[in-house]
Amino acid sequence: MVLVPAQLLVAVVLCFKHLENMLSHIKAATIDHAQPALEACRKHHETFVKLYPECAKPKLHYLWHSLLSWIDLGVQINCMGAESEHKAPKRVMHFAYKNCYNTAMAYYLRSFLQGLQDPDTFEPTHLTGATKVCNHTIVIQGHPLTIQTYSLTVVTPIRNSAKGNLLRWGDCIGIARFFIMVGLDCHVRFFAVVLQYMPVAGIAETWEEKGSEVCVCTSDICSNVSFVKEGPYLRPHSRDMHG
């Protein structure tokens, strides 16, 4: 917002834009984003090495092979889950000095076994955090929906979402209020209750709060979008919207 209009640090900003573009494709995680991610990786690698010839660490080369594996296998394999789990034993080692390795593994094993007993562990979509149980029936478009539980966070096969996230579905966007699990025709479905925003005519990339809340099926949500909010207006990040 500052450097580009001022034409400052042009090469550095371009390098960072390639990195941002690559990460947006990796975050999407679907196979149609694999080749664009590889192209963005190539551009970032080339600009990075020109800017910092003494700092081309092996992780840049490793990333290239990771993206090639994604294209070859059709499935993105990453270590994000393992890195997240790695935080647990590290926290234990902050206070366990005697036999720290055995203590950390004991904590980790107990957490792992608890996860196996959790019925949500193997569910691709489920509510997380402080879920609230209820039994409230509403009618939407002639279909009775029984709200069973609700929460401020949800896990889906592609991403995690939380209250306050700007969600995109199709050509629509809105701020998440909360998430519900409902019973519909003997099946369980998950919805996001969203405050929808509408585009402002004549002002590019600006959306206005209209005060209408809608229910959006979590399977229809394309992405979480970064944004800047100014009063009743917000401006989504253009790459998140059109990438």
N, C-alpha and C positions, 0 to 999 in steps of 0.2 A: 504493500500500500504506500510506502514511503520511498523505497529505493528505486522501484521501477519507473514511476513518473519523473523522478529526479535523475534518471540515467546514471545511478551510482552503483558501483560493484556489479556491473552488468554480467560478467562471466561467472561470478560467485552466485548470483541470483539464478542464472540459467542452470548451473549445476544443481542447485537446490531444487529447482522446479522439476528437473529430471528425476531426482530422488523422490519428490512428492508424488509425481505421476506414477512411478514404479510402485510405491507403497500403496497407492489407491487401488492399483490392479491386484496386488498381492492380497490386500484386505478383502477384495471382492471374492476371491478364492474359487471362482468358477473357471472352467477350462477355456472359455472364450476370452478370458483376460490373461492367459498364460503367454501368448505370443506378444501382445502389447507390453506386458511386464518385461519380457526379455529385451524388446527394443528400447524401452525406457532405461533398462539396466545398462545396455551397451552405451547409450548416449551419456548416462551419468558417469560410467566408468571412464570414458574418454575425456570428458570435461574435468573430472576429478583428478586424473593423472596429470593433465596439463597444469592444473592449478597447484597441486601438491605432489610433485614428482617423488618426494622423499617419503611420502606417507601412504603409498599403495600397499596396504596390508593384505595378507592372504584372504581375509574374509570377503573382499570384493570378488576375488576369483572363485571362492567357494559359492558365493551367491549365484554366480553365472551357472555353475553346474547344478545348483538346486533348481533353478528355473528350467534348465534343459530336462531335468528329471520330471518336473511337473508336466512339460509338454509330452514327453515320451510315455509317461504312465497315465496321463489324463487325470491324475489326482494330485492335489497339492499336499506335500508332506513337509511339515515344519516342526520345530522344537518348542513352539510357544507353550504348549501344555506342560512339557517337561521343565521348562524354565520357570513356569509359574509354581509348579510343585516343589522346585528346588528352594523356594523361599522358606518353606516350612522347616526343613532341617537347619537352615541358616539362622532362623529365629531362635531355635532351641540352643544353638551353640553360643548365643549371646549370654546365656545364664548357666549352661551345663558345661563345666570345665573338666570334671572327673569322668572318665569313660564317655567323652562327648559323642564319639562315633556310635557306640552302642545305644546311648540315650536318644540320639537323633533318629536312628533307625527304628527304635521302639516307638517313638512318637509317630513317625511316618507310617509304620506298619499298622498301628492302631487306627490312624486316619484312613488308610487304604481299606482296611476291613470294614470300617464304618460306611465307607462309600459303597462297598459291595452290597451292603444291607439296605442302602437307601433306594427305594423304588424308582426315584427320578434319575438315578445315575445313568441308566441305559435308555432313557427317553430322549429323543432328539429335541423335543420342545417341552419345556416345563417352566413353571413359575419358580422364582428363587427369592431368597431373602425372607423377610417377615411376611409370610403368606397368611391371609385371613380367610377363614372358612365362612361361607354364607349359603343361603338357599333362597335366592330371590329370582323370580321369573319376570321377564320382560318380553314384549312382542315387537319384533322388527320385521317389517315387510311381510306381515302375516305369519311369521314363524315364531313360536314360543321358544325363548332361550332361558335356560335355568343357569344362573350364575352360581357356580360351586365354590370357587376361591378367587381371590384377587391379590395382586402384589404390585410393588413398585418396580420390579425387575423381572426380566424373562430371558431364558436361554433358548436360542433357535439353532438349527443346523449350521447356519451361516454366520450369525453374530449374536452378541448379547446386547440387550437394549434396556434402558432405564428411564424413569421419570425425568423429564426435562430434555431428553434427546430429541433432535429434529429428525423425524422419520420421512422417508420418501417411499411412495407407492405409486407406480405408473408415473403420471405427470403431476401428482399431487404431493404436498408436503404438510406436515403438522407437528406440533409439539406433543410428545407423549405425556399423558396424565397418569395412567396406571394400566395394568394388564389384567385380563380376566380369563379364567377357564370356565367354559360353559358346556352344558349338555345340549346337543342339537341332534334330533332324530336318532337317538340311541348312540351317538358318537360324541367324543370329546373334541372341542375345538378351542383354539386360543385366539384372543383378540386384543388389540391395543386400542384403548380409548384415547382419542387424539383430538386436540384442538387444531382444527384445520386453518391454514392460511391461504389467502387468495392473492394472485399476482396483481400488482398495481399497474393499471393501464398507462402506457407512455413512459414508465420508469423501468429500465432494464434491471433484472435480477433483484427486484424489490417486491416483497410480499407483505400483505397487511393482515393483521388478526381480525377475523370476522366474528369470532365468538361462537362458532358452531362446533359442537363436539360430535365426532363420528366414530364408529367402530370399524376397525380395519383388521382383517385376518392377518395373523403374523406371517403366514406363508406368502402374502402379497407384498410384504415390505421388502423393498430392494436394498436399502442401505440406510445407515445413519449419516446425516449430513452435517458438516461443520458450518457454523453460521456466526454472524454478528447481529445482535439485536439492539435496536434503538427505539424505545417506547413501544408503540403498537406495530412497528415495522421490523422486518429482519431481512438480511441479505445472505442467502446461502452461498457457500463456496461453489463457484461455477464448475470446477473440475468434478466435485462430488455429484453435481446435478447432471452433468453431460458426459462424464468420463465413461 
